């Protein structure tokens, strides 16, 4: 019996494969290990950035006056923010910038707001040093319009409303990782502004652009030229720049231990495009044929069900039609999207999806479950697209312990039971298996 180990919290989860399952490939990111001198490299990048003046030159005129906002990732990302800020913040102190001039804005988008404990997990004692807040997407008073981004023919333009603190700041210092993203191709760049610091309506419209018009055609790993959502996000970032203030970005790709393997400072858009190319080379896994079973571990996007499920559309192209996708999700924060009550079993839900299609199911949810959070509605659309093509089985002991569920997703807390369920769905015969130990940041490239 073959065994596969995948990251699980601070340790590993061992998945025993049945004897008639053939392990065809372990699709692991090939990110180089972070150099031990990465802090020195970051310091040099701050002094010699791409496309902007050095950080010291930007902060010097702001000594004892002006406003600086640090735009940071939230608890769903693994960036070593404290270590990064320990290199960046001395530039402000040396320039004479006072702590009360600096605030922190977490780019939570529509994610649930972080509580004080989570903030301290991310930035430790800096939570006491600087005022901080999360983007309150549903509060109209928090956001102002910076203009409209035009869309290609057949698509409506999007009014870009962002957190007013972005526009009111004299300097925005953005820290963000660049990783594969199921809609925008890759994260980072202007995505920290939109959807990260945007109003609910703007986020909804931008997310809608990240749904491929052709079912089964994934957007993860696509470059800006071929990804409408990334084009709109980049354009929205430019609107923020024009509206006021200056942006200085520190962007990076993380190795398996969550340290900066590569980094770039300076221009927000140029830095993201540069690192996206490196990320594509490391995180796109070439495979010659689809599998009967895809085992996708949600790491490192395994904070809650919403983040974890992204590993499924990320990797679904590796499964043949009607092949089984087994999703492994630690979900320490549970579902984290409010209750979603659904009267049908997962099996009947999939039958209904195949009968009505994605649009029909989404219409039913909006009609009969009007109180569902907008992010959950988007999750329904995303899950429906996937479940229409492939049955998805979820191993998530934390969700079982909490009594939480989601339509169409059978949830297990026993590995033997979920493997047996996959066998029943597939019927007799051998199985070709592909495993994604880090499915949250890896995607397949077929026909290589």
Order of alpha helices (4+ residues) and beta strands (2+ residues): beta-beta-beta-alpha-alpha-beta-alpha-beta-alpha-alpha-beta-beta-beta-alpha-beta-beta-beta-alpha-alpha-beta-beta-alpha-beta-beta-alpha-beta-alpha-alpha-beta-alpha-beta-alpha-beta-beta
